[in-house]
Amino acid sequence: NDIIVNYNMLPGDQDARSPSGLRIGVQELTRFGMREPEMGQVAELIAAAIHGKNVKAEVNGFRGKYVEMRFV
C-alpha cells in the first residue's frame, strides 16, 4: 500500500526482536507541508490498510500533492 512504517518497541515489550509497536515518520510528512488535518487523512488510510483495503492508489494520489520539501 506504499505506507512506510517500522517496528518499534513499546513499554512492556520483552524482546527487541519482536516489538509490538509501529513508528510512523511523521516528521518526514511535515517536512513536505502536511499539518494536522492531513494527519487525520493519513490515519484513515492506515486504518483502511490494516483492515485489508488496498489503498495504494489513494496513498499515492494523496502523497503526490506534497512533493515540495518545505523544511530542510
C-alpha positions as YAML, in Angstrom:
chain: A
units: angstrom
residues:
- id: 1
  name: ASN
  ca: [0.00, 0.00, 0.00]
- id: 2
  name: ASP
  ca: [3.06, 2.29, -0.11]
- id: 3
  name: ILE
  ca: [2.73, 3.23, 3.57]
- id: 4
  name: ILE
  ca: [6.15, 3.04, 5.17]
- id: 5
  name: VAL
  ca: [6.42, 2.30, 8.88]
- id: 6
  name: ASN
  ca: [8.86, 0.40, 11.04]
- id: 7
  name: TYR
  ca: [8.52, -1.75, 14.12]
- id: 8
  name: ASN
  ca: [9.35, -0.15, 17.46]
- id: 9
  name: MET
  ca: [9.41, -1.47, 20.99]
- id: 10
  name: LEU
  ca: [6.68, -0.31, 23.34]
- id: 11
  name: PRO
  ca: [6.75, -0.28, 27.12]
- id: 12
  name: GLY
  ca: [6.28, -3.82, 28.30]
- id: 13
  name: ASP
  ca: [7.88, -5.43, 25.24]
- id: 14
  name: GLN
  ca: [10.37, -8.05, 26.37]
- id: 15
  name: ASP
  ca: [12.34, -8.79, 23.21]
- id: 16
  name: ALA
  ca: [13.75, -6.24, 20.76]
- id: 17
  name: ARG
  ca: [13.41, -8.86, 18.01]
- id: 18
  name: SER
  ca: [9.65, -8.91, 18.50]
- id: 19
  name: PRO
  ca: [8.41, -5.35, 19.06]
- id: 20
  name: SER
  ca: [4.69, -4.67, 19.17]
- id: 21
  name: GLY
  ca: [4.62, -1.02, 18.10]
- id: 22
  name: LEU
  ca: [4.77, 0.78, 14.78]
- id: 23
  name: ARG
  ca: [6.62, 4.03, 14.16]
- id: 24
  name: ILE
  ca: [5.31, 6.44, 11.55]
- id: 25
  name: GLY
  ca: [7.80, 9.00, 10.21]
- id: 26
  name: VAL
  ca: [5.56, 12.00, 10.88]
- id: 27
  name: GLN
  ca: [8.49, 14.42, 10.77]
- id: 28
  name: GLU
  ca: [9.02, 13.47, 7.14]
- id: 29
  name: LEU
  ca: [5.38, 14.23, 6.38]
- id: 30
  name: THR
  ca: [5.61, 17.66, 7.99]
- id: 31
  name: ARG
  ca: [8.76, 18.45, 6.00]
- id: 32
  name: PHE
  ca: [6.61, 18.26, 2.89]
- id: 33
  name: GLY
  ca: [3.89, 20.52, 4.29]
- id: 34
  name: MET
  ca: [1.40, 18.17, 5.90]
- id: 35
  name: ARG
  ca: [-0.32, 19.50, 9.01]
- id: 36
  name: GLU
  ca: [-2.93, 18.27, 11.49]
- id: 37
  name: PRO
  ca: [-5.80, 17.84, 9.00]
- id: 38
  name: GLU
  ca: [-3.59, 15.73, 6.73]
- id: 39
  name: MET
  ca: [-2.54, 13.54, 9.67]
- id: 40
  name: GLY
  ca: [-6.20, 12.60, 10.05]
- id: 41
  name: GLN
  ca: [-6.24, 11.51, 6.41]
- id: 42
  name: VAL
  ca: [-3.03, 9.53, 6.95]
- id: 43
  name: ALA
  ca: [-4.64, 7.82, 9.95]
- id: 44
  name: GLU
  ca: [-7.70, 6.93, 7.88]
- id: 45
  name: LEU
  ca: [-5.53, 5.42, 5.14]
- id: 46
  name: ILE
  ca: [-3.53, 3.38, 7.66]
- id: 47
  name: ALA
  ca: [-6.72, 2.13, 9.33]
- id: 48
  name: ALA
  ca: [-8.15, 1.10, 5.97]
- id: 49
  name: ALA
  ca: [-4.93, -0.76, 5.09]
- id: 50
  name: ILE
  ca: [-4.92, -2.53, 8.46]
- id: 51
  name: HIS
  ca: [-8.47, -3.67, 7.77]
- id: 52
  name: GLY
  ca: [-7.40, -5.19, 4.45]
- id: 53
  name: LYS
  ca: [-8.36, -2.49, 1.96]
- id: 54
  name: ASN
  ca: [-5.94, -1.83, -0.89]
- id: 55
  name: VAL
  ca: [-5.25, 1.89, -0.55]
- id: 56
  name: LYS
  ca: [-2.12, 2.11, -2.68]
- id: 57
  name: ALA
  ca: [-3.70, 4.35, -5.35]
- id: 58
  name: GLU
  ca: [-5.23, 6.61, -2.68]
- id: 59
  name: VAL
  ca: [-1.91, 6.84, -0.83]
- id: 60
  name: ASN
  ca: [-0.01, 7.73, -3.99]
- id: 61
  name: GLY
  ca: [-2.60, 10.31, -5.03]
- id: 62
  name: PHE
  ca: [-2.56, 11.88, -1.57]
- id: 63
  name: ARG
  ca: [1.23, 11.90, -1.33]
- id: 64
  name: GLY
  ca: [1.50, 13.34, -4.84]
- id: 65
  name: LYS
  ca: [0.06, 16.60, -3.53]
- id: 66
  name: TYR
  ca: [3.10, 17.06, -1.27]
- id: 67
  name: VAL
  ca: [6.23, 16.93, -3.39]
- id: 68
  name: GLU
  ca: [7.99, 20.17, -2.49]
- id: 69
  name: MET
  ca: [10.19, 19.98, 0.59]
- id: 70
  name: ARG
  ca: [9.40, 22.98, 2.78]
- id: 71
  name: PHE
  ca: [11.75, 22.42, 5.70]
- id: 72
  name: VAL
  ca: [15.34, 21.29, 5.31]
...
